[in-house]
Amino acid sequence: MVKTVSCPHCGKSVPWTPDSRWRPFCSERCRLIDLGDWLEERHRLGETLDTAPDPAPREDEVAQVRH
C-alpha cells in the first residue's frame, strides 16, 4: 500500500513515492505558490517554547574558565 499525504497548498492527495516529483506538493504550481508565500513572509516559524534560562554555572566551572 502506497502512503499518501495531502498537498500543503490545495489538499489534494499525493502518493509518497519517488515518482511524485513535487512531493509533498501535488504540482509545481502548488510548490511555487507556497515558495512565494514564504518569500512574501506570509508563513513564519513558530517561537521556541523553551524559554527557561540556562542554569547558572557552578563555582568549579567558573574557576576552570578563569585559569
Short mmCIF file of the C-alpha atoms (twelve columns), coordinates in Angstrom:
data_MODEL
# 
_entry.id   MODEL 
# 
loop_
_atom_site.group_PDB 
_atom_site.id 
_atom_site.type_symbol 
_atom_site.label_atom_id 
_atom_site.label_alt_id 
_atom_site.label_comp_id 
_atom_site.label_asym_id 
_atom_site.label_seq_id 
_atom_site.Cartn_x 
_atom_site.Cartn_y 
_atom_site.Cartn_z 
_atom_site.pdbx_PDB_model_num 
ATOM 1  C CA . MET A 1  0.000  0.000  0.000  1 
ATOM 2  C CA . VAL A 2  1.349  3.425  -1.009 1 
ATOM 3  C CA . LYS A 3  1.348  6.139  1.630  1 
ATOM 4  C CA . THR A 4  -0.426 9.331  0.595  1 
ATOM 5  C CA . VAL A 5  -0.128 12.837 2.007  1 
ATOM 6  C CA . SER A 6  -2.192 15.959 1.468  1 
ATOM 7  C CA . CYS A 7  -0.725 18.744 -0.632 1 
ATOM 8  C CA . PRO A 8  0.079  21.578 1.818  1 
ATOM 9  C CA . HIS A 9  -1.428 24.139 -0.551 1 
ATOM 10 C CA . CYS A 10 -4.574 22.633 -2.068 1 
ATOM 11 C CA . GLY A 11 -5.147 19.471 -0.019 1 
ATOM 12 C CA . LYS A 12 -5.111 17.065 -2.986 1 
ATOM 13 C CA . SER A 13 -3.881 13.535 -2.146 1 
ATOM 14 C CA . VAL A 14 -0.294 12.925 -3.245 1 
ATOM 15 C CA . PRO A 15 1.288  9.457  -3.291 1 
ATOM 16 C CA . TRP A 16 4.559  9.464  -1.334 1 
ATOM 17 C CA . THR A 17 6.711  7.747  -3.970 1 
ATOM 18 C CA . PRO A 18 9.843  8.704  -5.925 1 
ATOM 19 C CA . ASP A 19 7.564  9.190  -8.957 1 
ATOM 20 C CA . SER A 20 5.808  12.110 -7.215 1 
ATOM 21 C CA . ARG A 21 8.201  14.754 -8.450 1 
ATOM 22 C CA . TRP A 22 6.850  17.679 -6.415 1 
ATOM 23 C CA . ARG A 23 6.049  15.848 -3.160 1 
ATOM 24 C CA . PRO A 24 4.683  16.834 -0.714 1 
ATOM 25 C CA . PHE A 25 3.021  19.161 -3.247 1 
ATOM 26 C CA . CYS A 26 0.768  17.816 -5.992 1 
ATOM 27 C CA . SER A 27 2.286  20.014 -8.701 1 
ATOM 28 C CA . GLU A 28 4.962  22.561 -9.473 1 
ATOM 29 C CA . ARG A 29 2.256  25.238 -9.335 1 
ATOM 30 C CA . CYS A 30 1.392  24.454 -5.697 1 
ATOM 31 C CA . ARG A 31 5.092  24.285 -4.811 1 
ATOM 32 C CA . LEU A 32 5.767  27.709 -6.344 1 
ATOM 33 C CA . ILE A 33 2.730  29.275 -4.681 1 
ATOM 34 C CA . ASP A 34 3.990  28.010 -1.308 1 
ATOM 35 C CA . LEU A 35 7.509  29.287 -2.022 1 
ATOM 36 C CA . GLY A 36 6.067  32.699 -2.909 1 
ATOM 37 C CA . ASP A 37 4.151  32.735 0.382  1 
ATOM 38 C CA . TRP A 38 7.410  32.139 2.269  1 
ATOM 39 C CA . LEU A 39 9.198  34.851 0.289  1 
ATOM 40 C CA . GLU A 40 6.371  37.312 0.981  1 
ATOM 41 C CA . GLU A 41 6.608  36.349 4.698  1 
ATOM 42 C CA . ARG A 42 3.057  35.003 4.834  1 
ATOM 43 C CA . HIS A 43 4.443  31.935 6.617  1 
ATOM 44 C CA . ARG A 44 6.568  32.099 9.758  1 
ATOM 45 C CA . LEU A 45 8.247  29.589 12.004 1 
ATOM 46 C CA . GLY A 46 6.803  29.455 15.495 1 
ATOM 47 C CA . GLU A 47 8.630  30.697 18.552 1 
ATOM 48 C CA . THR A 48 10.567 28.275 20.669 1 
ATOM 49 C CA . LEU A 49 8.506  27.305 23.680 1 
ATOM 50 C CA . ASP A 50 11.570 26.528 25.789 1 
ATOM 51 C CA . THR A 51 12.108 29.943 27.371 1 
ATOM 52 C CA . ALA A 52 13.672 28.696 30.601 1 
ATOM 53 C CA . PRO A 53 17.028 30.391 31.228 1 
ATOM 54 C CA . ASP A 54 20.178 28.325 31.249 1 
ATOM 55 C CA . PRO A 55 21.191 27.273 34.762 1 
ATOM 56 C CA . ALA A 56 23.887 29.382 36.386 1 
ATOM 57 C CA . PRO A 57 27.374 27.847 36.136 1 
ATOM 58 C CA . ARG A 58 28.686 26.066 39.187 1 
ATOM 59 C CA . GLU A 59 31.600 27.613 41.113 1 
ATOM 60 C CA . ASP A 60 34.003 24.882 39.979 1 
ATOM 61 C CA . GLU A 61 33.075 25.553 36.334 1 
ATOM 62 C CA . VAL A 62 33.702 29.293 36.787 1 
ATOM 63 C CA . ALA A 63 37.079 28.573 38.409 1 
ATOM 64 C CA . GLN A 64 38.127 26.414 35.415 1 
ATOM 65 C CA . VAL A 65 37.327 29.222 32.992 1 
ATOM 66 C CA . ARG A 66 39.432 31.734 34.946 1 
ATOM 67 C CA . HIS A 67 42.560 29.546 34.828 1 
# 
